[in-house]
Amino acid sequence: VEAVESARAWFATAEIRQVASEPYEVGINSALRYRKSVDGFTVGDAMHDYIEWKRVAAAKSHFETNLSLINHHIIPRLGDVRLEEFDGRLFTEFCVNVLESPPKRGRQPVGLKVPLANLDPDALRRRKKTLNTLIGILRLAFRMAWENGEVESERTWRCLRRVPHADTPRHHFLTRRQCQLLLRACRPDLGQLVLGALYTGCRVSELARLKVADVGGHVFGIFVAPQKSWKSRYVHLPDEGMSFFLDQCENKKDNDLVFTREDGGNWQRGAHKHLFKETVCRAGLPTEFVFHGLRHTYASQLVQAGTPLAIVAKQLGHANTDTVSRTYGHLSCQSIEEELSRRFAPLN
């Protein structure tokens, strides 16, 4: 207690206060940042009921993601709006506001708004994806409020429509030669994490949480615990990949992490980012390539090799082939050409 008080007194001095940031809570916020200030049932009240339901029903990571989106986008813009007054005009204003606002990155200051007309297609695609997530949250929360008798009209949730949004084909992925260049430029612990991604197509958060007990249990591969939803999956591995994962598990206990940093710490919460960026530069690869591109590399190379889209979707954890087809379907040209050449009945 005395140490904390001494630290606060030090930060409060004029010299330090000029250069120090504002204080903030350590860890992940688990509370809705809304304090009721108007009469009647508001959007903020609907968000409160929604969050309390998700706290029970959703996976922890999914709950935390939704809560962060609500606190950043919905509460400041709509929190004090009475739900019965919410209509299509307010909804359109909200959509434009979200699309024109730059993405929030951790605790960094949020940048200036960018008009819709000035957004490049890729930035607009990403923002539409975020907006559709917010629309899904609003629709479910408003429908819950209607079902609970907080409002009489169905208009509040029926006026919410998803924004047309299409996954664009992925062009930024590595060749096998580039994968080898990247691996040679990695320090050993990062290289193991990169290999894990190239063998499985897993997200970095999935690899960071992978435990020894999840390797080679029921299938020739790994078990991926639920992250963004309750859905878990098995990822099957080639012989080379299975040998790699078993080597990482050697002399470890079932509850130990498969991948750790050289200092013994875990790879969670972006610990890989600056290292990966430096490695990409050393390897002479495009500077915009990020770790998630390894997942696209995995899927792209499987599709190019003629792997059925249903298998690729299952490996990635998608419910169906729609996303895989829209994102990687253009890479299956060779397989399509071979099938047409083999099956098309000659006319002449």
SULFEN-V339315 format. One line per field, one symbol per residue. ss: DSSP state (H for helix, E for strand, - for the rest). Layout:
ss = ???
//
This chain:
ss = -HHHHHHHHHHH-HHHH------------------------EHHHHHHHHHHHHHHH--HHHHHHHHHHHHHHHHHHH---EHHH--HHHHHHHHHHHHH---------------HHH--HHHHHHHHHHHHHHHHHHHHHHHHHHH-------HHHH-----------------HHHHHHHHHH--HHHHHHHHHHHHH---HHHHHH-EHHHE-----EEEE--------EEEE--HHHHHHHHHHH-------E---------------HHHHHHHHHH----------HHHHHHHHHHHH----HHHHHHHH-----HHHHHHHHHHHHHHHHHHHHHH-----
//
